Amino acid sequence: MVIFPDGFALPAVPYLLMILLTGGIVAYVAIRQRPTITSSRVLALAPWMMLGAALHVQYVLNALPTAIRPLAGTPAVYLIVAIAAVGTWVSLESVIPSAYIAHALASVGTVAAVIAIAGVIFIDPNSIRVTVSVIGIGVSVILSGGVWVMLTRVVPETRLTAPMGAFAVFGHTLDAVSTAIGIDLLGFGERTPLSALIIEFAAGLPTEAAIGSGWLFIVVKILIVSVVVWVFADIADTAPTQSNILLTIISAVGFGPGVHNLLLFSVAG
């Protein structure tokens, strides 16, 4: 069974070699430098995830220049943004005091994300419709907040994963809610085969006529991320650095697609 989403493909060899070379250099510098990894610094990567989402929306809408378009496809865009974020991080370690690195990293990522989002908006400013996306954000905040409160009360040790554990719950809730909105309200399809199977199963239930087919995907995603955060509670206690790194990756694969969905809905919904 195919597990990758539609459109998942490596870029042409020259682009791939450039990504591997640049990534190798940044990885080498990061390993040599061993930057301090704290919760505030990994949380500062959130704007970079938004940058990747906005670039991929431009890719989907064929709005990028031909020369750089292959770098914004899946999975290239994730690698490119990760390389840029880590490269910026290790560069900041060399030029500014440690206390300011998280703020600087977040600031650079935010500026880049705003520029990329502006690029999405200016594809066709007259087509912008943000109501559904704003509702999606609101529902995700309320739902993920409730899940986090319940999770930390049922399993108190999950508090050890904060703030990245809470962000992981929010990111995957955002992805799930935005996917449900796209399926049930806007007529979008689901590109990831496993997610599509869950949605198709829910579409065959008697509840489909009343509440649509996206609700089961929301439930499954929330359950999975809650279990993951629970498992990571022990790691966060004994190995906080490793926990922060892994929870950042887990957060990115939820938050990034969720932001991508909402941006796409705003310009093409």
Steps between C-alpha positions, in 0.01 A plus 500: 500500500626848416562699819632825355267783396428579136774715355769355728814486285866585524616802296730463199854382567668847493254631760532185707879523501482865605265410788722214613818710480351795685336274756826315554691822562240632745482165679880489530513851646214425740666180622831677550341801669243305706257789554306494825152359442233642728120504486495870409742449213318208343167679545658790309501270197119528469519800260738300282235229473259768381758609244515148360120481487471831314767403247324172432170681442675713239635178349152344487359814336791511252594850615876454545768578241592194297859497624409458868166320472649149544633606840148559634351162417457207739733400668757756378332795671528334842871436450572849365322675788661271759844574354431875499369494857789298642749705297356820644508351849867402491589835341323688779691295758819658368394864492256580780474426874335171592206670675381657174528202266142375538357846432730558204428159351126556531531853358691391189253217442203732549630754247561225245156346568323837465670560166400152379142541620483840331610322183201267537262791555625694198441208265143628480411751775138518386450129567602510867237351732620450857177426690528123481869508588441723802227263618739209452764670715247580771363146513853359508607726787195412710512129420875458550487705820232271637695191397818630662324583827334158509823322405702670775234418757461136400875452452668774709851409385417626149556851641869421474474525120375861508512720305584274205250233605222758502615635166502149352139451613402836348686435175336165435160629607541786252587253226203278585246782530618669181485169314144443622402850390650443158323166457157580645455869425717588202508182291876448512646151479752335734840433341642264764377143437477389865310815598272452200417147619389632839285767338351251253413267787323784685316589179343155507362539852143611577640818658624632165176677412492686831864581581696418185796268460787702646413456867658156528829634363497766773442237768773269366756779469432628851523152648827428323670826596377464859655154525824629347521785751430254782782274381735798477436599861768257622745617233438864592590418859821307431615642165342845444719585201401190306138553601502858370651395167258214443194695611601782264501255208167354610353850537623603155322216318172619654534878524656545155227314306234669713627848414534392136134392496373826646707715267382298202137533610545877532604540136332204331210407728 
